[in-house]
Amino acid sequence: ILLVDDEHFRLESLQRGLKIIGHKVFAASNATEAVGHLRSCVAPIDVIITDFTTSFAANSEMIQAIGERYCRIPILMMTNTRKACHESHPLWSWCAGIIEKPFELDQLVRLIESVDESAPIAR
């Protein structure tokens, strides 16, 4: 899992929680770090989880770059606003799932587990 969030506390707590239950988690505090990690990563990334508001312009570029270059990696989006507010935004077409904040770790885990990499990801 590649976890991208500019809020250090959430990044650290999600990383810790996901590791405790057995996931290998790489953390990035911004889009530049995330793309850099993908370029240099030797371990496969099964899913990317990012925050909708993490430096929005850079995040949009990151998601588009990931979608174009690493199109088989599902992207899950965390948001603190209602889904309907953003579903018309082109960025959502790159996402395999959305989770609204606040959420419990088990909700995120269920979303991660629901992503089926063998199925085509709508782009």
DSSP file (Angstrom, degrees, kcal/mol; ACC not computed):
  #  RESIDUE AA STRUCTURE BP1 BP2  ACC     N-H-->O    O-->H-N    N-H-->O    O-->H-N    TCO  KAPPA ALPHA  PHI   PSI    X-CA   Y-CA   Z-CA
    1    1 A I              0   0    0      0, 0.0    25,-3.1     0, 0.0     2,-0.6   0.000 360.0 360.0 360.0 133.5    0.0    0.0    0.0
    2    2 A L  E     -ab  26  48A   0     45,-2.4    47,-2.9    23,-0.2     2,-0.5  -0.957 360.0-164.0-107.2 116.9    1.2    3.5   -0.8
    3    3 A L  E     -ab  27  49A   0     23,-3.1    25,-2.5    -2,-0.6     2,-0.5  -0.891   5.5-172.3-106.3 124.4   -0.4    6.0    1.6
    4    4 A V  E     +ab  28  50A   0     45,-3.2    47,-1.0    -2,-0.5     2,-0.3  -0.966  22.1 136.5-123.5 118.6   -0.3    9.7    0.6
    5    5 A D        -     0   0    0     23,-2.0     6,-0.1    -2,-0.5    -2,-0.0  -0.948  43.4-149.6-159.7 137.8   -1.4   12.4    3.0
    6    6 A D  S    S+     0   0    0     -2,-0.3     2,-0.9     1,-0.1     3,-0.1   0.509  80.0  90.4 -88.4  -3.8   -0.1   15.7    4.1
    7    7 A E     >  -     0   0    0      1,-0.2     4,-2.6     2,-0.0     3,-0.2  -0.823  66.7-159.1 -93.4 105.4   -1.5   15.4    7.6
    8    8 A H  H  > S+     0   0    0     -2,-0.9     4,-2.9     1,-0.2     5,-0.3   0.859  85.7  53.0 -54.9 -44.5    1.3   13.8    9.5
    9    9 A F  H  > S+     0   0    0      1,-0.2     4,-2.6     2,-0.2    -1,-0.2   0.933 113.3  42.5 -60.9 -46.6   -0.9   12.4   12.4
   10   10 A R  H  > S+     0   0    0     -3,-0.2     4,-2.8     2,-0.2     5,-0.3   0.919 114.3  51.7 -66.6 -42.3   -3.3   10.7   10.0
   11   11 A L  H  X S+     0   0    0     -4,-2.6     4,-2.2     1,-0.2    -2,-0.2   0.940 114.5  43.0 -57.4 -48.7   -0.5    9.4    7.8
   12   12 A E  H  X S+     0   0    0     -4,-2.9     4,-2.5    -5,-0.2    -2,-0.2   0.907 115.5  47.3 -66.6 -43.3    1.3    7.9   10.8
   13   13 A S  H  X S+     0   0    0     -4,-2.6     4,-2.6    -5,-0.3    -2,-0.2   0.904 114.5  45.9 -69.9 -39.5   -1.8    6.4   12.5
   14   14 A L  H  X S+     0   0    0     -4,-2.8     4,-2.7    -5,-0.2     5,-0.3   0.914 113.4  50.4 -67.1 -41.0   -3.1    4.8    9.3
   15   15 A Q  H  X S+     0   0    0     -4,-2.2     4,-2.1    -5,-0.3    -2,-0.2   0.938 113.2  45.5 -60.9 -46.3    0.3    3.5    8.5
   16   16 A R  H  X S+     0   0    0     -4,-2.5     4,-2.3     2,-0.2    -2,-0.2   0.936 114.2  48.2 -62.4 -47.8    0.7    2.0   11.9
   17   17 A G  H  X S+     0   0    0     -4,-2.6     4,-1.3     1,-0.2    -2,-0.2   0.905 112.9  47.1 -62.2 -43.3   -2.8    0.5   11.9
   18   18 A L  H  <>S+     0   0    0     -4,-2.7     5,-2.6     1,-0.2    -1,-0.2   0.863 112.2  50.6 -68.4 -35.4   -2.5   -1.1    8.5
   19   19 A K  H ><5S+     0   0    0     -4,-2.1     3,-1.8    -5,-0.3    -2,-0.2   0.903 104.5  57.9 -66.9 -40.4    1.0   -2.5    9.4
   20   20 A I  H 3<5S+     0   0    0     -4,-2.3    -1,-0.2     1,-0.3    -2,-0.2   0.862 106.5  48.7 -58.3 -36.6   -0.4   -4.0   12.6
   21   21 A I  T 3<5S-     0   0    0     -4,-1.3    -1,-0.3    -5,-0.2    -2,-0.2   0.338 131.2 -90.7 -91.3   9.8   -3.0   -6.0   10.6
   22   22 A G  T < 5S+     0   0    0     -3,-1.8     2,-0.3     1,-0.3    -3,-0.2   0.471  79.4 133.2 107.3   2.1   -0.3   -7.3    8.2
   23   23 A H      < -     0   0    0     -5,-2.6     2,-0.6    -6,-0.1    -1,-0.3  -0.621  53.6-130.0 -86.0 145.8   -0.1   -4.8    5.3
   24   24 A K        -     0   0    0     -2,-0.3     2,-0.5     2,-0.0    -5,-0.0  -0.859  35.2-168.3 -90.0 122.4    3.2   -3.5    4.0
   25   25 A V        -     0   0    0     -2,-0.6     2,-0.4   -10,-0.1   -23,-0.2  -0.951  19.4-167.2-124.5 129.7    2.7    0.3    3.9
   26   26 A F  E     -a    2   0A   0    -25,-3.1   -23,-3.1    -2,-0.5     2,-0.4  -0.933  19.4-150.5-107.6 136.8    4.9    2.9    2.3
   27   27 A A  E     +a    3   0A   0     -2,-0.4     2,-0.4   -25,-0.2   -23,-0.2  -0.867  16.6 179.3-114.6 143.4    4.1    6.5    3.3
   28   28 A A  E     -a    4   0A   0    -25,-2.5   -23,-2.0    -2,-0.4     3,-0.0  -0.998  20.0-154.6-138.1 138.4    4.5    9.8    1.4
   29   29 A S  S    S+     0   0    0     -2,-0.4     2,-0.3   -25,-0.2   -25,-0.1   0.497  78.8  15.6 -93.0  -2.8    3.5   13.2    2.7
   30   30 A N  S  > S-     0   0    0      1,-0.1     4,-1.9   -24,-0.0     5,-0.1  -0.970  83.5 -97.0-158.7 172.9    3.0   14.7   -0.8
   31   31 A A  H  > S+     0   0    0     -2,-0.3     4,-2.6     1,-0.2     5,-0.3   0.860 117.9  56.1 -64.9 -37.9    2.5   13.9   -4.4
   32   32 A T  H  > S+     0   0    0      1,-0.2     4,-2.3     2,-0.2    -1,-0.2   0.924 109.0  46.5 -62.2 -45.1    6.1   14.3   -5.3
   33   33 A E  H  > S+     0   0    0      2,-0.2     4,-2.5     1,-0.2    -1,-0.2   0.899 112.0  52.6 -61.8 -40.6    7.3   11.8   -2.7
   34   34 A A  H  X S+     0   0    0     -4,-1.9     4,-2.3     2,-0.2    -2,-0.2   0.939 111.3  43.5 -63.7 -48.6    4.6    9.4   -3.9
   35   35 A V  H  X S+     0   0    0     -4,-2.6     4,-2.2     1,-0.2    -1,-0.2   0.898 113.6  52.9 -65.4 -39.6    5.5    9.5   -7.6
   36   36 A G  H  X S+     0   0    0     -4,-2.3     4,-1.8    -5,-0.3    -1,-0.2   0.900 108.8  50.0 -59.9 -41.3    9.2    9.2   -6.6
   37   37 A H  H  X S+     0   0    0     -4,-2.5     4,-1.4     1,-0.2    -2,-0.2   0.918 109.3  50.9 -64.5 -42.7    8.5    6.2   -4.5
   38   38 A L  H  < S+     0   0    0     -4,-2.3    -1,-0.2     1,-0.2    -2,-0.2   0.893 110.2  50.2 -61.9 -38.9    6.6    4.6   -7.4
   39   39 A R  H  < S+     0   0    0     -4,-2.2    -1,-0.2     1,-0.2    -2,-0.2   0.852 121.7  32.2 -68.4 -33.9    9.5    5.2   -9.7
   40   40 A S  H  < S+     0   0    0     -4,-1.8    -1,-0.2    -5,-0.2    -2,-0.2   0.449  89.4 122.4-103.4  -1.1   12.1    3.7   -7.4
   41   41 A C     <  -     0   0    0     -4,-1.4     4,-0.1    -3,-0.2    -3,-0.0  -0.399  34.8-177.5 -71.5 132.6   10.0    1.0   -5.7
   42   42 A V        +     0   0    0     -2,-0.2    -1,-0.2     2,-0.1    -4,-0.0   0.686  69.2  72.4 -97.2 -23.9   11.2   -2.5   -5.9
   43   43 A A  S    S-     0   0    0      1,-0.1     2,-0.1     0, 0.0    -2,-0.0  -0.717  94.5-106.6 -89.6 141.4    8.2   -4.0   -4.0
   44   44 A P        -     0   0    0      0, 0.0     2,-0.6     0, 0.0    -2,-0.1  -0.385  23.9-139.3 -67.8 143.4    4.9   -4.0   -5.8
   45   45 A I        -     0   0    0      1,-0.1     3,-0.1    -4,-0.1   -20,-0.0  -0.921  17.3-175.9-102.6 122.3    2.2   -1.5   -4.8
   46   46 A D        +     0   0    0     -2,-0.6     2,-0.3     1,-0.3    -1,-0.1   0.755  68.4   4.8 -89.9 -27.2   -1.2   -3.1   -4.8
   47   47 A V        -     0   0    0     26,-0.2   -45,-2.4     2,-0.0     2,-0.5  -0.989  59.1-143.7-156.8 147.7   -3.2    0.0   -3.9
   48   48 A I  E     -bc   2  75A   0     26,-2.7    28,-3.6    -2,-0.3     2,-0.5  -0.967  14.4-166.5-114.6 130.9   -2.7    3.8   -3.5
   49   49 A I  E     +bc   3  76A   0    -47,-2.9   -45,-3.2    -2,-0.5     2,-0.3  -0.978  18.2 164.5-118.3 124.6   -4.6    5.6   -0.8
   50   50 A T  E     -bc   4  77A   0     26,-2.5    28,-3.2    -2,-0.5     2,-0.4  -0.921  36.3-111.9-138.4 163.2   -4.6    9.4   -0.9
   51   51 A D  E >   - c   0  78A   0    -47,-1.0     3,-1.3    -2,-0.3    28,-0.2  -0.788  19.7-136.1 -97.2 136.0   -6.5   12.4    0.5
   52   52 A F  T 3  S+     0   0    0     26,-3.2    27,-0.1    -2,-0.4    -1,-0.1   0.837 105.3  45.2 -58.6 -34.4   -8.5   14.5   -1.9
   53   53 A T  T >  S+     0   0    0     25,-0.3     2,-1.2     2,-0.1     3,-0.6   0.415  74.7 123.9 -94.8   2.5   -7.2   17.7   -0.3
   54   54 A T  T <  S-     0   0    0     -3,-1.3     5,-0.4     1,-0.3   -23,-0.1  -0.496 107.0 -41.4 -66.6  98.1   -3.5   16.8   -0.1
   55   55 A S  T >> S-     0   0    0     -2,-1.2     4,-2.9     3,-0.1     3,-0.6   0.933  79.1-147.1  40.2  74.0   -2.1   19.7   -2.1
   56   56 A F  H <> S+     0   0    0     -3,-0.6     4,-2.7     1,-0.3     5,-0.2   0.772  87.7  47.1 -46.6 -48.3   -5.0   19.5   -4.6
   57   57 A A  H 3> S+     0   0    0      1,-0.2     4,-1.9     2,-0.2    -1,-0.3   0.939 117.6  42.6 -63.1 -46.2   -3.2   20.6   -7.7
   58   58 A A  H <> S+     0   0    0     -3,-0.6     4,-2.6     1,-0.2    -2,-0.2   0.883 113.5  53.3 -66.4 -37.4   -0.2   18.4   -7.1
   59   59 A N  H  X S+     0   0    0     -4,-2.9     4,-2.8    -5,-0.4    -2,-0.2   0.902 106.8  51.9 -64.3 -40.9   -2.5   15.5   -6.1
   60   60 A S  H  X S+     0   0    0     -4,-2.7     4,-2.3    -5,-0.3    -1,-0.2   0.925 111.8  46.3 -60.1 -44.8   -4.5   15.9   -9.3
   61   61 A E  H  X S+     0   0    0     -4,-1.9     4,-2.8     2,-0.2    -2,-0.2   0.897 111.9  52.0 -64.2 -40.3   -1.2   15.6  -11.3
   62   62 A M  H  X S+     0   0    0     -4,-2.6     4,-3.0     2,-0.2     5,-0.2   0.941 110.4  47.4 -61.2 -47.6   -0.1   12.7   -9.2
   63   63 A I  H  X S+     0   0    0     -4,-2.8     4,-2.7     1,-0.2    -1,-0.2   0.903 113.8  47.1 -63.9 -41.2   -3.3   10.8   -9.8
   64   64 A Q  H  X S+     0   0    0     -4,-2.3     4,-2.3    -5,-0.2    -1,-0.2   0.916 113.4  48.8 -66.1 -41.8   -3.2   11.5  -13.5
   65   65 A A  H  X S+     0   0    0     -4,-2.8     4,-2.8     2,-0.2     5,-0.4   0.917 114.1  46.0 -63.0 -43.2    0.5   10.4  -13.7
   66   66 A I  H  X S+     0   0    0     -4,-3.0     4,-2.7     1,-0.2     7,-0.2   0.926 112.1  51.6 -64.7 -44.3   -0.2    7.3  -11.8
   67   67 A G  H  < S+     0   0    0     -4,-2.7    -2,-0.2    -5,-0.2    -1,-0.2   0.873 116.3  40.1 -60.5 -37.9   -3.3    6.5  -13.9
   68   68 A E  H  < S+     0   0    0     -4,-2.3     3,-0.3    -5,-0.2    -2,-0.2   0.893 129.2  27.4 -79.2 -40.7   -1.3    6.9  -17.1
   69   69 A R  H  < S+     0   0    0     -4,-2.8    -3,-0.2    -5,-0.2    -2,-0.2   0.840 135.1  27.7 -92.3 -36.9    1.9    5.2  -16.1
   70   70 A Y  S >< S+     0   0    0     -4,-2.7     3,-2.4    -5,-0.4    -1,-0.2  -0.408  72.2 157.3-121.7  53.4    0.7    2.7  -13.4
   71   71 A C  T 3   +     0   0    0     -3,-0.3    50,-0.2     1,-0.3    -1,-0.1   0.631  66.2  62.1 -62.8 -15.8   -2.8    2.2  -14.7
   72   72 A R  T 3  S+     0   0    0     -3,-0.1    -1,-0.3     2,-0.1    -5,-0.1   0.516  81.4  93.6 -88.2  -3.0   -3.2   -1.2  -12.9
   73   73 A I  S <  S-     0   0    0     -3,-2.4   -26,-0.2    -7,-0.2   -27,-0.1  -0.802  77.1-132.7 -91.3 115.9   -2.7    0.3   -9.4
   74   74 A P        -     0   0    0      0, 0.0   -26,-2.7     0, 0.0     2,-0.5  -0.390  15.4-146.7 -65.6 142.0   -6.1    1.1   -7.9
   75   75 A I  E     -c   48   0A   0     19,-0.4    21,-3.1   -28,-0.2    22,-1.1  -0.956   9.2-163.7-113.3 124.7   -6.4    4.5   -6.3
   76   76 A L  E     -cd  49  97A   0    -28,-3.6   -26,-2.5    -2,-0.5     2,-0.5  -0.911  11.0-148.5-107.0 135.5   -8.6    5.0   -3.2
   77   77 A M  E     -cd  50  98A   0     20,-2.8    22,-2.8    -2,-0.4     2,-0.4  -0.887   5.0-156.0-111.2 129.8   -9.5    8.5   -2.3
   78   78 A M  E     +cd  51  99A   0    -28,-3.2   -26,-3.2    -2,-0.5     2,-0.3  -0.844  22.4 174.0 -96.3 138.5  -10.2    9.8    1.3
   79   79 A T  E     - d   0 100A   0     20,-2.2    22,-3.5    -2,-0.4     4,-0.1  -0.997  35.4-154.6-144.9 148.5  -12.4   12.9    1.5
   80   80 A N  S    S+     0   0    0     -2,-0.3     2,-0.3    20,-0.2    20,-0.1   0.291  79.5  74.1-102.6   9.1  -14.0   14.9    4.2
   81   81 A T  S    S-     0   0    0      1,-0.1    20,-0.1     2,-0.0     5,-0.1  -0.791  98.5 -79.8-117.0 162.9  -16.7   16.2    2.0
   82   82 A R    >   -     0   0    0     -2,-0.3     3,-1.6     1,-0.1     4,-0.5  -0.339  37.7-125.8 -62.2 138.6  -19.8   14.4    0.6
   83   83 A K  G >> S+     0   0    0      1,-0.3     3,-1.7     2,-0.2     4,-1.3   0.871 107.3  62.6 -51.2 -42.4  -19.1   12.2   -2.4
   84   84 A A  G 34 S+     0   0    0      1,-0.3     4,-0.4     2,-0.2    -1,-0.3   0.757  91.5  67.0 -60.6 -24.9  -21.7   14.0   -4.5
   85   85 A C  G <4 S+     0   0    0     -3,-1.6    -1,-0.3     1,-0.2    -2,-0.2   0.780 116.0  23.4 -66.4 -26.2  -19.8   17.2   -4.2
   86   86 A H  T X4 S+     0   0    0     -3,-1.7     3,-2.3    -4,-0.5     6,-0.4   0.490  88.4 100.1-121.3  -5.3  -16.9   15.9   -6.3
   87   87 A E  T 3< S+     0   0    0     -4,-1.3    -3,-0.1     1,-0.3    -2,-0.1   0.762  84.8  55.5 -59.9 -23.6  -18.2   13.1   -8.4
   88   88 A S  T 3  S+     0   0    0     -4,-0.4    -1,-0.3     4,-0.1    -2,-0.1   0.623  84.9 103.6 -82.3 -11.5  -18.5   15.4  -11.4
   89   89 A H  S X  S-     0   0    0     -3,-2.3     3,-1.6     1,-0.1     4,-0.4  -0.500  79.0-128.6 -71.0 136.7  -14.8   16.3  -11.1
   90   90 A P  G >  S+     0   0    0      0, 0.0     3,-1.2     0, 0.0     4,-0.3   0.758 102.6  72.2 -58.1 -25.0  -12.6   14.6  -13.7
   91   91 A L  G >  S+     0   0    0      1,-0.3     3,-1.7     2,-0.2     4,-0.2   0.835  85.9  65.0 -59.2 -33.9  -10.3   13.4  -10.9
   92   92 A W  G X  S+     0   0    0     -3,-1.6     3,-1.7    -6,-0.4    -1,-0.3   0.775  86.2  70.5 -64.2 -25.1  -12.8   10.9   -9.7
   93   93 A S  G <  S+     0   0    0     -3,-1.2    -1,-0.3    -4,-0.4    -2,-0.2   0.709  96.1  54.2 -66.6 -16.3  -12.6    8.9  -13.0
   94   94 A W  G <  S+     0   0    0     -3,-1.7   -19,-0.4    -4,-0.3     2,-0.3   0.516  93.3  93.5 -89.6  -6.6   -9.1    7.8  -11.9
   95   95 A C    <   -     0   0    0     -3,-1.7   -19,-0.2    -4,-0.2    27,-0.1  -0.699  53.6-165.0-100.2 139.9  -10.3    6.4   -8.5
   96   96 A A  S    S-     0   0    0    -21,-3.1     2,-0.3    -2,-0.3   -20,-0.2   0.585  78.1  -0.4 -91.1 -13.4  -11.4    2.9   -7.7
   97   97 A G  E     -d   76   0A   0    -22,-1.1   -20,-2.8    -5,-0.1     2,-0.4  -0.974  57.8-143.9-171.5 158.4  -13.0    3.9   -4.5
   98   98 A I  E     -d   77   0A   0     -2,-0.3     2,-0.4   -22,-0.2   -20,-0.2  -0.988   9.5-170.4-132.4 138.2  -13.9    6.7   -2.1
   99   99 A I  E     -d   78   0A   0    -22,-2.8   -20,-2.2    -2,-0.4     2,-0.4  -0.999  18.6-136.3-130.1 132.2  -14.0    6.8    1.7
  100  100 A E  E     -d   79   0A   0     -2,-0.4   -20,-0.2   -22,-0.2   -18,-0.1  -0.696  34.3 -92.7 -90.5 136.0  -15.5    9.7    3.6
  101  101 A K  S    S+     0   0    0    -22,-3.5     2,-0.1    -2,-0.4     3,-0.0  -0.638 100.9  49.9 -86.0 147.7  -13.7   11.0    6.7
  102  102 A P  S    S+     0   0    0      0, 0.0     2,-0.3     0, 0.0    -2,-0.1   0.589  80.8 152.6 -76.6 152.7  -14.0   10.4    9.6
  103  103 A F        -     0   0    0     -2,-0.1     2,-0.2    -4,-0.1    -2,-0.1  -0.957  42.0-115.3-141.6 160.4  -13.7    6.6    9.2
  104  104 A E    >>  -     0   0    0     -2,-0.3     4,-1.6     1,-0.1     3,-0.8  -0.643  31.3-114.2 -92.6 154.6  -12.6    3.7   11.2
  105  105 A L  H 3> S+     0   0    0      1,-0.3     4,-2.6    -2,-0.2     5,-0.2   0.872 116.0  58.2 -56.9 -39.3   -9.7    1.5   10.2
  106  106 A D  H 3> S+     0   0    0      1,-0.2     4,-2.2     2,-0.2    -1,-0.3   0.836 102.8  54.3 -64.1 -30.3  -11.9   -1.5    9.6
  107  107 A Q  H <> S+     0   0    0     -3,-0.8     4,-1.9     2,-0.2    -1,-0.2   0.918 110.1  46.4 -66.0 -42.9  -13.9    0.6    7.0
  108  108 A L  H  X S+     0   0    0     -4,-1.6     4,-2.7     2,-0.2    -2,-0.2   0.907 110.7  52.8 -65.0 -41.7  -10.7    1.4    5.1
  109  109 A V  H  X S+     0   0    0     -4,-2.6     4,-2.8     1,-0.2    -1,-0.2   0.914 107.7  51.1 -61.0 -43.3   -9.6   -2.2    5.3
  110  110 A R  H  X S+     0   0    0     -4,-2.2     4,-1.4     2,-0.2    -1,-0.2   0.894 111.0  48.9 -61.2 -39.0  -13.0   -3.4    3.8
  111  111 A L  H  X S+     0   0    0     -4,-1.9     4,-0.8     2,-0.2    -2,-0.2   0.928 111.4  48.9 -66.6 -44.1  -12.6   -0.9    1.0
  112  112 A I  H >< S+     0   0    0     -4,-2.7     3,-1.0     1,-0.2    -2,-0.2   0.932 112.5  48.4 -58.1 -46.7   -9.0   -2.1    0.3
  113  113 A E  H 3< S+     0   0    0     -4,-2.8    -1,-0.2     1,-0.2    -2,-0.2   0.760 104.6  60.5 -67.8 -24.4  -10.2   -5.7    0.3
  114  114 A S  H 3< S+     0   0    0     -4,-1.4     2,-0.6    -5,-0.2    -1,-0.2   0.668  80.4  98.9 -78.5 -15.3  -13.0   -4.8   -2.1
  115  115 A V    <<  -     0   0    0     -3,-1.0     2,-0.8    -4,-0.8     3,-0.1  -0.625  61.0-160.6 -76.3 119.3  -10.7   -3.6   -4.8
  116  116 A D    >   -     0   0    0     -2,-0.6     3,-1.5     1,-0.1    -2,-0.1  -0.877   7.0-164.9-104.9 105.6  -10.3   -6.4   -7.3
  117  117 A E  T 3  S+     0   0    0     -2,-0.8    -1,-0.1     1,-0.3     4,-0.1   0.743  85.8  64.2 -64.0 -22.4   -7.1   -5.9   -9.3
  118  118 A S  T 3  S+     0   0    0      2,-0.1    -1,-0.3    -3,-0.1     3,-0.0   0.757  89.5  81.3 -75.0 -20.2   -8.1   -8.4  -11.9
  119  119 A A  S <  S-     0   0    0     -3,-1.5     2,-0.1     1,-0.1     0, 0.0  -0.598  95.8-100.6 -82.8 145.2  -11.1   -6.3  -12.8
  120  120 A P        -     0   0    0      0, 0.0     2,-0.6     0, 0.0    -1,-0.1  -0.375  32.8-130.8 -62.9 141.4  -10.5   -3.4  -15.2
  121  121 A I        -     0   0    0    -50,-0.2     2,-0.2    -4,-0.1   -25,-0.1  -0.849  22.3-120.4 -97.1 124.0  -10.3    0.0  -13.5
  122  122 A A              0   0    0     -2,-0.6    -1,-0.0     1,-0.2     0, 0.0  -0.443 360.0 360.0 -65.1 126.3  -12.5    2.6  -15.1
  123  123 A R              0   0    0     -2,-0.2    -1,-0.2   -29,-0.1   -30,-0.1   0.322 360.0 360.0-125.8 360.0  -10.4    5.5  -16.3
